[in-house]
Amino acid sequence: MKNIFSLVIAGFLIALSPSMPAATVAYWKFDEIESDSSPAALGESDMNLVRRGSGEVTASGEVAADPVPAPDKTSGFKGSPQKNSGSALIAPASDSSNSYMETASSEPLKLNGTQWTFEGWLRPAGNTMPVDFGQIIFSTRDHPQLGGVTLKLDPPAKPGAALSLGFLVTMNRDATDNLAIYAKSKPLIRMGEWNHFAVTWDDKRGKGNPPKARIYIDGTEAGEAEAAPEFSTTAADDSSNRNIRIGGRRVGSDNTFDGNLDEFRISDQILPPEKLLPGAKEKP
């Protein structure tokens, strides 16, 4: 009887205990790029970004509006969180090659049984407009036939119109179109201005509930999509890149992002709008 009572009390205490706070697992300030690499402010060496391709990937003086404090209270945070001194400038390559940065690991963006938030600031330059597939912000898919995730800037509905973000999740080369997840945002991205974005992924919704993705722009929900019951996150993980590529991919120079990127963060839980990077709800 005593053992049963102890189990009941333990279960009650567990039920009352708060959920673990979201931790920042990767964070990039983009304040410096030296020797073809940009260090991760948080996330150890596997999250350091290495420059690839022959296009322009440099540190720029264009800065997102507000100084960004430390993303969380993680003791391993390295850098100067109060000094937001620059951003990464990515421009399409002038030849057939591509320009992008990549990490050594894509572990923080795994899909099976995970939750995460990827957020940051982007400023489309407008020198090269998105066409066809669009301009890549981040991706774990280096080829259209691979599984994984891609956040991209979609072509405008008409010249001069605001732009939308598209978040695509695919299984593998054998996946049919109805098994891909595609969330498209409202056209809220302003050319030549800083825009905050966030993408959330949720594969912990409980039995019978398929994974769901949401897009936020400037702290406001702007689009969502849910997977078909047959969608396999395991298959998507198995066929994805082992890297996170930022600003482009090896296949398709037309897909290079044209503009500035700043303050990218990956958290290991779904962050509500009020927990996104400071200033997300305020236009720079």
Short mmCIF file of the C-alpha atoms (twelve columns), coordinates in Angstrom:
data_MODEL
# 
_entry.id   MODEL 
# 
loop_
_atom_site.group_PDB 
_atom_site.id 
_atom_site.type_symbol 
_atom_site.label_atom_id 
_atom_site.label_alt_id 
_atom_site.label_comp_id 
_atom_site.label_asym_id 
_atom_site.label_seq_id 
_atom_site.Cartn_x 
_atom_site.Cartn_y 
_atom_site.Cartn_z 
_atom_site.pdbx_PDB_model_num 
ATOM 1   C CA . MET A 1   0.000  0.000  0.000   1 
ATOM 2   C CA . LYS A 2   2.878  2.307  0.859   1 
ATOM 3   C CA . ASN A 3   4.516  1.639  -2.517  1 
ATOM 4   C CA . ILE A 4   1.286  2.419  -4.372  1 
ATOM 5   C CA . PHE A 5   0.900  5.654  -2.413  1 
ATOM 6   C CA . SER A 6   4.499  6.635  -3.252  1 
ATOM 7   C CA . LEU A 7   3.906  6.014  -6.943  1 
ATOM 8   C CA . VAL A 8   0.747  8.141  -6.898  1 
ATOM 9   C CA . ILE A 9   2.590  11.005 -5.177  1 
ATOM 10  C CA . ALA A 10  5.522  10.725 -7.615  1 
ATOM 11  C CA . GLY A 11  3.163  10.787 -10.580 1 
ATOM 12  C CA . PHE A 12  1.373  13.813 -9.166  1 
ATOM 13  C CA . LEU A 13  4.660  15.688 -8.695  1 
ATOM 14  C CA . ILE A 14  5.779  14.853 -12.242 1 
ATOM 15  C CA . ALA A 15  2.461  16.121 -13.575 1 
ATOM 16  C CA . LEU A 16  2.946  19.382 -11.681 1 
ATOM 17  C CA . SER A 17  6.562  19.886 -12.710 1 
ATOM 18  C CA . PRO A 18  7.073  22.452 -15.472 1 
ATOM 19  C CA . SER A 19  8.242  21.330 -18.887 1 
ATOM 20  C CA . MET A 20  11.901 21.817 -19.670 1 
ATOM 21  C CA . PRO A 21  12.648 25.282 -21.033 1 
ATOM 22  C CA . ALA A 22  13.606 25.472 -24.678 1 
ATOM 23  C CA . ALA A 23  17.348 25.545 -25.238 1 
ATOM 24  C CA . THR A 24  19.239 27.195 -28.040 1 
ATOM 25  C CA . VAL A 25  21.107 24.433 -29.849 1 
ATOM 26  C CA . ALA A 26  22.625 26.602 -32.582 1 
ATOM 27  C CA . TYR A 27  23.049 30.344 -32.962 1 
ATOM 28  C CA . TRP A 28  24.852 32.421 -35.590 1 
ATOM 29  C CA . LYS A 29  25.579 36.129 -35.275 1 
ATOM 30  C CA . PHE A 30  27.052 36.467 -38.810 1 
ATOM 31  C CA . ASP A 31  29.255 39.291 -37.555 1 
ATOM 32  C CA . GLU A 32  32.433 37.921 -39.064 1 
ATOM 33  C CA . ILE A 33  33.477 35.578 -41.821 1 
ATOM 34  C CA . GLU A 34  37.173 34.760 -41.868 1 
ATOM 35  C CA . SER A 35  39.075 32.154 -43.859 1 
ATOM 36  C CA . ASP A 36  35.868 30.982 -45.533 1 
ATOM 37  C CA . SER A 37  34.119 30.253 -42.246 1 
ATOM 38  C CA . SER A 38  31.857 31.928 -39.720 1 
ATOM 39  C CA . PRO A 39  31.904 30.594 -36.158 1 
ATOM 40  C CA . ALA A 40  28.741 29.545 -34.362 1 
ATOM 41  C CA . ALA A 41  28.168 31.689 -31.301 1 
ATOM 42  C CA . LEU A 42  26.513 28.631 -29.790 1 
ATOM 43  C CA . GLY A 43  26.432 25.020 -30.934 1 
ATOM 44  C CA . GLU A 44  30.061 23.896 -30.896 1 
ATOM 45  C CA . SER A 45  32.215 23.297 -33.973 1 
ATOM 46  C CA . ASP A 46  29.655 21.111 -35.788 1 
ATOM 47  C CA . MET A 47  27.530 24.225 -36.189 1 
ATOM 48  C CA . ASN A 48  30.315 26.444 -37.562 1 
ATOM 49  C CA . LEU A 49  29.444 27.662 -41.048 1 
ATOM 50  C CA . VAL A 50  31.869 27.030 -43.907 1 
ATOM 51  C CA . ARG A 51  31.606 29.109 -47.067 1 
ATOM 52  C CA . ARG A 52  31.105 27.151 -50.301 1 
ATOM 53  C CA . GLY A 53  30.815 28.072 -53.965 1 
ATOM 54  C CA . SER A 54  32.282 30.979 -55.878 1 
ATOM 55  C CA . GLY A 55  29.608 33.549 -55.194 1 
ATOM 56  C CA . GLU A 56  29.811 36.337 -52.647 1 
ATOM 57  C CA . VAL A 57  29.391 35.372 -48.992 1 
ATOM 58  C CA . THR A 58  30.813 38.111 -46.805 1 
ATOM 59  C CA . ALA A 59  30.236 39.920 -43.539 1 
ATOM 60  C CA . SER A 60  28.326 43.115 -44.225 1 
ATOM 61  C CA . GLY A 61  27.631 46.366 -42.431 1 
ATOM 62  C CA . GLU A 62  23.874 45.903 -42.855 1 
ATOM 63  C CA . VAL A 63  22.521 45.192 -39.372 1 
ATOM 64  C CA . ALA A 64  19.094 44.053 -38.212 1 
ATOM 65  C CA . ALA A 65  17.350 46.738 -36.216 1 
ATOM 66  C CA . ASP A 66  17.897 45.989 -32.550 1 
ATOM 67  C CA . PRO A 67  20.800 44.615 -30.509 1 
ATOM 68  C CA . VAL A 68  19.962 40.990 -29.698 1 
ATOM 69  C CA . PRO A 69  20.594 39.759 -26.137 1 
ATOM 70  C CA . ALA A 70  21.812 36.249 -25.422 1 
ATOM 71  C CA . PRO A 71  19.257 33.829 -26.887 1 
ATOM 72  C CA . ASP A 72  18.948 32.023 -23.556 1 
ATOM 73  C CA . LYS A 73  20.875 31.545 -20.323 1 
ATOM 74  C CA . THR A 74  23.002 28.714 -21.664 1 
ATOM 75  C CA . SER A 75  26.395 28.938 -19.995 1 
ATOM 76  C CA . GLY A 76  28.130 27.895 -23.206 1 
ATOM 77  C CA . PHE A 77  27.082 31.043 -25.063 1 
ATOM 78  C CA . LYS A 78  30.098 32.647 -26.683 1 
ATOM 79  C CA . GLY A 79  30.236 36.055 -28.255 1 
ATOM 80  C CA . SER A 80  29.031 39.558 -27.551 1 
ATOM 81  C CA . PRO A 81  25.233 39.308 -27.400 1 
ATOM 82  C CA . GLN A 82  24.742 43.037 -26.912 1 
ATOM 83  C CA . LYS A 83  26.689 43.966 -30.037 1 
ATOM 84  C CA . ASN A 84  24.930 43.151 -33.260 1 
ATOM 85  C CA . SER A 85  27.711 44.463 -35.463 1 
ATOM 86  C CA . GLY A 86  26.966 42.958 -38.857 1 
ATOM 87  C CA . SER A 87  25.247 40.338 -40.974 1 
ATOM 88  C CA . ALA A 88  26.031 37.860 -43.737 1 
ATOM 89  C CA . LEU A 89  25.679 39.173 -47.269 1 
ATOM 90  C CA . ILE A 90  24.891 36.422 -49.760 1 
ATOM 91  C CA . ALA A 91  24.741 37.149 -53.480 1 
ATOM 92  C CA . PRO A 92  24.113 34.811 -56.417 1 
ATOM 93  C CA . ALA A 93  27.209 33.536 -58.167 1 
ATOM 94  C CA . SER A 94  28.095 35.139 -61.478 1 
ATOM 95  C CA . ASP A 95  28.724 31.774 -63.113 1 
ATOM 96  C CA . SER A 96  27.050 28.361 -62.985 1 
ATOM 97  C CA . SER A 97  28.247 27.591 -59.457 1 
ATOM 98  C CA . ASN A 98  26.463 28.461 -56.276 1 
ATOM 99  C CA . SER A 99  27.135 30.385 -53.093 1 
ATOM 100 C CA . TYR A 100 26.130 29.177 -49.649 1 
ATOM 101 C CA . MET A 101 27.340 28.311 -46.149 1 
ATOM 102 C CA . GLU A 102 27.060 24.888 -44.510 1 
ATOM 103 C CA . THR A 103 27.434 23.174 -41.155 1 
ATOM 104 C CA . ALA A 104 29.012 19.795 -40.486 1 
ATOM 105 C CA . SER A 105 25.791 18.428 -38.981 1 
ATOM 106 C CA . SER A 106 22.054 18.653 -39.617 1 
ATOM 107 C CA . GLU A 107 21.124 16.996 -36.313 1 
ATOM 108 C CA . PRO A 108 19.187 20.020 -34.912 1 
ATOM 109 C CA . LEU A 109 16.751 19.824 -37.862 1 
ATOM 110 C CA . LYS A 110 15.913 16.127 -37.678 1 
ATOM 111 C CA . LEU A 111 12.197 15.463 -38.197 1 
ATOM 112 C CA . ASN A 112 11.305 12.169 -36.507 1 
ATOM 113 C CA . GLY A 113 9.832  12.668 -33.025 1 
ATOM 114 C CA . THR A 114 11.201 16.185 -32.676 1 
ATOM 115 C CA . GLN A 115 10.109 19.755 -32.068 1 
ATOM 116 C CA . TRP A 116 12.159 22.770 -33.057 1 
ATOM 117 C CA . THR A 117 12.069 26.425 -34.045 1 
ATOM 118 C CA . PHE A 118 14.344 27.999 -36.653 1 
ATOM 119 C CA . GLU A 119 14.261 31.796 -36.672 1 
ATOM 120 C CA . GLY A 120 16.247 34.797 -37.789 1 
ATOM 121 C CA . TRP A 121 16.279 38.018 -39.776 1 
ATOM 122 C CA . LEU A 122 16.436 38.398 -43.547 1 
ATOM 123 C CA . ARG A 123 16.664 41.383 -45.858 1 
ATOM 124 C CA . PRO A 124 16.058 40.571 -49.564 1 
ATOM 125 C CA . ALA A 125 18.184 42.905 -51.661 1 
ATOM 126 C CA . GLY A 126 15.996 42.783 -54.750 1 
ATOM 127 C CA . ASN A 127 18.926 42.729 -57.187 1 
ATOM 128 C CA . THR A 128 17.852 39.238 -58.228 1 
ATOM 129 C CA . MET A 129 14.193 38.307 -57.830 1 
ATOM 130 C CA . PRO A 130 13.207 34.748 -56.818 1 
ATOM 131 C CA . VAL A 131 12.284 32.570 -59.805 1 
ATOM 132 C CA . ASP A 132 11.006 29.011 -60.229 1 
ATOM 133 C CA . PHE A 133 11.804 27.132 -56.993 1 
ATOM 134 C CA . GLY A 134 12.718 30.357 -55.174 1 
ATOM 135 C CA . GLN A 135 15.716 31.582 -53.139 1 
ATOM 136 C CA . ILE A 136 16.894 29.293 -50.340 1 
ATOM 137 C CA . ILE A 137 17.216 30.590 -46.792 1 
ATOM 138 C CA . PHE A 138 18.134 27.228 -45.236 1 
ATOM 139 C CA . SER A 139 17.898 23.612 -46.380 1 
ATOM 140 C CA . THR A 140 18.849 20.011 -45.608 1 
ATOM 141 C CA . ARG A 141 17.972 18.999 -49.189 1 
ATOM 142 C CA . ASP A 142 20.805 19.403 -51.674 1 
ATOM 143 C CA . HIS A 143 18.809 17.999 -54.578 1 
ATOM 144 C CA . PRO A 144 15.101 17.999 -55.505 1 
ATOM 145 C CA . GLN A 145 15.001 14.196 -55.173 1 
ATOM 146 C CA . LEU A 146 16.232 14.149 -51.583 1 
ATOM 147 C CA . GLY A 147 14.219 14.277 -48.384 1 
ATOM 148 C CA . GLY A 148 14.530 16.932 -45.705 1 
ATOM 149 C CA . VAL A 149 13.483 20.550 -45.203 1 
ATOM 150 C CA . THR A 150 13.826 23.792 -47.143 1 
ATOM 151 C CA . LEU A 151 12.761 27.322 -46.246 1 
ATOM 152 C CA . LYS A 152 12.730 29.553 -49.302 1 
ATOM 153 C CA . LEU A 153 11.674 32.939 -50.575 1 
ATOM 154 C CA . ASP A 154 9.014  32.353 -53.228 1 
ATOM 155 C CA . PRO A 155 8.621  34.368 -56.445 1 
ATOM 156 C CA . PRO A 156 6.162  37.290 -56.184 1 
ATOM 157 C CA . ALA A 157 2.630  36.906 -57.511 1 
ATOM 158 C CA . LYS A 158 3.262  39.980 -59.666 1 
ATOM 159 C CA . PRO A 159 6.131  42.450 -60.122 1 
ATOM 160 C CA . GLY A 160 6.570  44.716 -57.119 1 
ATOM 161 C CA . ALA A 161 4.371  42.613 -54.830 1 
ATOM 162 C CA . ALA A 162 5.443  41.530 -51.336 1 
ATOM 163 C CA . LEU A 163 7.009  38.078 -51.138 1 
ATOM 164 C CA . SER A 164 5.981  34.862 -49.400 1 
ATOM 165 C CA . LEU A 165 8.010  32.247 -47.579 1 
ATOM 166 C CA . GLY A 166 7.605  28.593 -48.480 1 
ATOM 167 C CA . PHE A 167 8.541  25.751 -46.117 1 
ATOM 168 C CA . LEU A 168 8.880  22.394 -47.895 1 
ATOM 169 C CA . VAL A 169 9.354  18.998 -46.225 1 
ATOM 170 C CA . THR A 170 9.792  15.922 -48.431 1 
ATOM 171 C CA . MET A 171 10.347 12.238 -47.726 1 
ATOM 172 C CA . ASN A 172 12.635 10.964 -50.475 1 
ATOM 173 C CA . ARG A 173 12.908 10.498 -54.212 1 
ATOM 174 C CA . ASP A 174 10.018 8.008  -54.187 1 
ATOM 175 C CA . ALA A 175 7.633  10.363 -52.442 1 
ATOM 176 C CA . THR A 176 4.595  11.470 -54.388 1 
ATOM 177 C CA . ASP A 177 3.493  15.086 -54.360 1 
ATOM 178 C CA . ASN A 178 0.656  14.459 -51.917 1 
ATOM 179 C CA . LEU A 179 3.153  13.217 -49.328 1 
ATOM 180 C CA . ALA A 180 5.170  16.427 -49.286 1 
ATOM 181 C CA . ILE A 181 4.383  19.048 -46.650 1 
ATOM 182 C CA . TYR A 182 4.265  22.586 -47.975 1 
ATOM 183 C CA . ALA A 183 3.465  25.600 -45.828 1 
ATOM 184 C CA . LYS A 184 3.225  28.905 -47.669 1 
ATOM 185 C CA . SER A 185 3.062  32.197 -45.840 1 
ATOM 186 C CA . LYS A 186 0.995  35.230 -46.622 1 
ATOM 187 C CA . PRO A 187 2.917  37.711 -48.834 1 
ATOM 188 C CA . LEU A 188 4.399  39.788 -46.015 1 
ATOM 189 C CA . ILE A 189 8.122  39.860 -46.788 1 
ATOM 190 C CA . ARG A 190 9.195  43.393 -47.705 1 
ATOM 191 C CA . MET A 191 11.933 43.801 -50.293 1 
ATOM 192 C CA . GLY A 192 14.881 45.878 -49.106 1 
ATOM 193 C CA . GLU A 193 13.742 45.784 -45.455 1 
ATOM 194 C CA . TRP A 194 14.572 43.587 -42.489 1 
ATOM 195 C CA . ASN A 195 11.956 40.891 -41.818 1 
ATOM 196 C CA . HIS A 196 11.927 38.455 -38.909 1 
ATOM 197 C CA . PHE A 197 10.971 34.857 -39.774 1 
ATOM 198 C CA . ALA A 198 10.369 31.742 -37.709 1 
ATOM 199 C CA . VAL A 199 9.507  28.184 -38.708 1 
ATOM 200 C CA . THR A 200 8.276  25.655 -36.158 1 
ATOM 201 C CA . TRP A 201 8.196  21.874 -36.572 1 
ATOM 202 C CA . ASP A 202 6.103  19.601 -34.355 1 
ATOM 203 C CA . ASP A 203 6.290  15.803 -34.499 1 
ATOM 204 C CA . LYS A 204 5.275  15.356 -30.848 1 
ATOM 205 C CA . ARG A 205 1.539  15.925 -31.220 1 
ATOM 206 C CA . GLY A 206 0.494  12.565 -29.853 1 
ATOM 207 C CA . LYS A 207 -0.795 9.371  -31.407 1 
ATOM 208 C CA . GLY A 208 -2.927 9.888  -34.502 1 
ATOM 209 C CA . ASN A 209 -1.795 13.483 -35.011 1 
ATOM 210 C CA . PRO A 210 0.553  13.959 -37.982 1 
ATOM 211 C CA . PRO A 211 3.480  16.407 -37.915 1 
ATOM 212 C CA . LYS A 212 2.719  20.083 -38.392 1 
ATOM 213 C CA . ALA A 213 4.738  23.081 -39.585 1 
ATOM 214 C CA . ARG A 214 4.037  26.769 -39.030 1 
ATOM 215 C CA . ILE A 215 5.571  29.958 -40.417 1 
ATOM 216 C CA . TYR A 216 5.731  33.265 -38.535 1 
ATOM 217 C CA . ILE A 217 6.662  36.633 -40.042 1 
ATOM 218 C CA . ASP A 218 7.468  39.516 -37.704 1 
ATOM 219 C CA . GLY A 219 6.125  37.464 -34.797 1 
ATOM 220 C CA . THR A 220 2.704  36.776 -36.347 1 
ATOM 221 C CA . GLU A 221 1.568  33.384 -37.684 1 
ATOM 222 C CA . ALA A 222 1.457  33.589 -41.470 1 
ATOM 223 C CA . GLY A 223 1.028  30.010 -42.710 1 
ATOM 224 C CA . GLU A 224 0.822  26.344 -41.698 1 
ATOM 225 C CA . ALA A 225 0.642  22.835 -43.115 1 
ATOM 226 C CA . GLU A 226 0.071  19.324 -41.784 1 
ATOM 227 C CA . ALA A 227 1.528  16.053 -43.049 1 
ATOM 228 C CA . ALA A 228 -0.537 13.299 -44.632 1 
ATOM 229 C CA . PRO A 229 -0.936 10.227 -42.376 1 
ATOM 230 C CA . GLU A 230 1.382  8.257  -44.680 1 
ATOM 231 C CA . PHE A 231 4.240  10.746 -44.391 1 
ATOM 232 C CA . SER A 232 7.356  9.089  -42.921 1 
ATOM 233 C CA . THR A 233 9.649  11.404 -40.970 1 
ATOM 234 C CA . THR A 234 12.118 8.508  -40.678 1 
ATOM 235 C CA . ALA A 235 12.361 8.252  -44.471 1 
ATOM 236 C CA . ALA A 236 12.805 12.021 -44.722 1 
ATOM 237 C CA . ASP A 237 15.649 11.965 -42.191 1 
ATOM 238 C CA . ASP A 238 17.338 8.990  -43.865 1 
ATOM 239 C CA . SER A 239 17.466 10.690 -47.267 1 
ATOM 240 C CA . SER A 240 18.349 14.234 -46.169 1 
ATOM 241 C CA . ASN A 241 21.760 15.918 -46.211 1 
ATOM 242 C CA . ARG A 242 24.079 15.542 -43.275 1 
ATOM 243 C CA . ASN A 243 24.544 19.325 -43.393 1 
ATOM 244 C CA . ILE A 244 22.436 22.440 -42.949 1 
ATOM 245 C CA . ARG A 245 23.005 24.729 -45.907 1 
ATOM 246 C CA . ILE A 246 22.261 28.418 -45.532 1 
ATOM 247 C CA . GLY A 247 21.716 30.820 -48.412 1 
ATOM 248 C CA . GLY A 248 21.718 28.255 -51.224 1 
ATOM 249 C CA . ARG A 249 22.600 24.704 -52.240 1 
ATOM 250 C CA . ARG A 250 25.008 22.930 -54.568 1 
ATOM 251 C CA . VAL A 251 22.317 22.257 -57.167 1 
ATOM 252 C CA . GLY A 252 20.817 25.344 -58.811 1 
ATOM 253 C CA . SER A 253 22.605 28.685 -58.808 1 
ATOM 254 C CA . ASP A 254 19.235 30.365 -59.441 1 
ATOM 255 C CA . ASN A 255 18.265 29.383 -55.894 1 
ATOM 256 C CA . THR A 256 20.898 31.455 -54.067 1 
ATOM 257 C CA . PHE A 257 19.452 33.957 -51.613 1 
ATOM 258 C CA . ASP A 258 20.160 37.548 -52.640 1 
ATOM 259 C CA . GLY A 259 20.473 39.772 -49.591 1 
ATOM 260 C CA . ASN A 260 21.426 39.858 -45.910 1 
ATOM 261 C CA . LEU A 261 20.891 37.315 -43.142 1 
ATOM 262 C CA . ASP A 262 21.320 37.980 -39.430 1 
ATOM 263 C CA . GLU A 263 20.918 36.381 -35.980 1 
ATOM 264 C CA . PHE A 264 19.889 32.805 -36.869 1 
ATOM 265 C CA . ARG A 265 18.789 30.584 -33.988 1 
ATOM 266 C CA . ILE A 266 17.613 26.960 -33.694 1 
ATOM 267 C CA . SER A 267 15.762 26.026 -30.484 1 
ATOM 268 C CA . ASP A 268 14.868 22.482 -29.464 1 
ATOM 269 C CA . GLN A 269 11.207 23.259 -28.737 1 
ATOM 270 C CA . ILE A 270 8.391  25.208 -30.327 1 
ATOM 271 C CA . LEU A 271 8.726  28.806 -29.215 1 
ATOM 272 C CA . PRO A 272 5.596  30.935 -28.819 1 
ATOM 273 C CA . PRO A 273 5.760  34.354 -30.501 1 
ATOM 274 C CA . GLU A 274 6.629  36.118 -27.238 1 
ATOM 275 C CA . LYS A 275 9.767  33.953 -26.896 1 
ATOM 276 C CA . LEU A 276 11.159 34.708 -30.364 1 
ATOM 277 C CA . LEU A 277 14.201 36.924 -30.782 1 
ATOM 278 C CA . PRO A 278 13.615 40.425 -29.402 1 
ATOM 279 C CA . GLY A 279 12.183 42.828 -31.923 1 
ATOM 280 C CA . ALA A 280 10.434 40.106 -33.924 1 
ATOM 281 C CA . LYS A 281 7.125  41.936 -33.633 1 
ATOM 282 C CA . GLU A 282 8.599  45.336 -34.402 1 
ATOM 283 C CA . LYS A 283 9.561  46.470 -37.884 1 
ATOM 284 C CA . PRO A 284 13.207 47.605 -38.040 1 
# 
